[in-house]
Amino acid sequence: MFSKPDNWRMYRKQFFEQCNFVGMQALPVVAIISLFLGMVMTLQAAYMLNNPIVPKSVIATVVRDSMLLEIAPTGISAILAGIVGFKITSEIGYMRLYEQIDAMEMMGVQSLNYIVLPRIAAAMLTIPCLIIFALTLSMFGGYVVAVFSSRVPIDYYLTGLITNFKPYEVLVAAVKTITFSFVISSVACYLGYYFNGSSVELSRTSTRSVTLNCVLILALDYIITSYML
């Protein structure tokens, strides 16, 4: 897969097409989910911390840490596993089903390099960007709740976002995001590239790709969290 591309122009074209698919096409779904997750998390935190002893700024701190450490990297990655993983497996499996990969190899094209590597590289570039965007938008969703609701004063919310901030948490989120990006793309590419069966089996394989990705994401999430926190 990591061999030198035969045609850099076609490789770049394939890479940017995959960046467009993984990034731009998944952007609206990620934006909507992130915005409402931030709003709901803020309301739930305000409900659970409805105690005169607890400062109102703690609500924003809880929302920030929850989104940064768990919900944004793990939750959005699980959603992308359903969107991106299913599509990649179906796309490559379709090429295998109709012998397009065999035709490439007969023409001397390195199919693994041309098909798999651009998808994994595009996923590892665009998925972290989507996670950063999701995290930012979720914080904005909490700000919207603070503006239109009396449960969380705006000043307290803004203060809580920067109170006791630990840059190490960003490193943990980055490790999770990069790991999940590789898992989503590599599992989907593997199941699609080595697919063997009919069109009905292709649908089942694509569904199995989503399931396997979600299980691996949760397992790796536990391992990374236990070692880094």
Salt bridges, closest charged atoms under 4 A:
ASP65 OD1 - ARG64 NE 3.02
GLU70 OE1 - LYS176 NZ 3.38
GLU91 OE1 - ARG119 NH2 3.08
ASP102 OD1 - ARG96 NH1 3.18
GLU201 OE2 - ARG204 NH1 3.17
ASP221 OD1 - LYS176 NZ 2.82
